[in-house]
Amino acid sequence: MKNVFFPNFAVASVLELGVDRLRAIGAKALLLDVDCTLKEYQKQEPEPEIIQWLRSLEDSGFRLCLLSNGVGRRISRVATALSLPFVAKACKPFPRGVRKATRLLGVEPNETALVGDQIFADILAGNLAGATTILVKPIKPEQERWFTRIKRPPESIVVKSFWKKCPDGGWSGISQN
């Protein structure tokens, strides 16, 4: 039985998730955490290379949706700037927000990859909903609010255990493009 705290895959940055690699894992859609996954917590939008990556995924036919525990107004501004649909107040780690986002995109959870930086929110929610989960290294986690930062030490134990079991980030046999 799979450990619900382990991601299916892990990468240092979303930029490592190329079209071929995502197709190889069967993803048709991506649910993307916002803060510390796509952008720094204190910035209004992602860096240009992240925006370019998002556009290349859209151009390749992937359906994208932002999925955040953040409040609607703040996440709405990011979503509007990126021209992407979103689900705010997703209540991760509960799977409700993931299911809402997959319905919004018209895909099944098993056709979806949830990409996020937190084990006890993103990865757990995606695993409980039946999505493929991809953990990314957080972008400047020191900027996060205190209630997120306090989860980082126990998450690091899970992350170390995952890397010990899967030194290749789970990508063995999967296209690296």
Secondary structure, 3 states (H helix, E strand, C coil): CCCCCCCCEEECCHHHCCHHHHHHCCCCEEEECCECCCECCCCCCCCHHHHHHHHHHHHCCCEEEEECCCCHHHHHHHHHHHCCCEECCCCCCCCHHHHHHHHHHCCCHHHEEEEECCHHHHHHHHHHHCCEEEEECCCCHHHCCHHHHCCHHHHHHHHHHHHHHCCCCCCCCCCCC
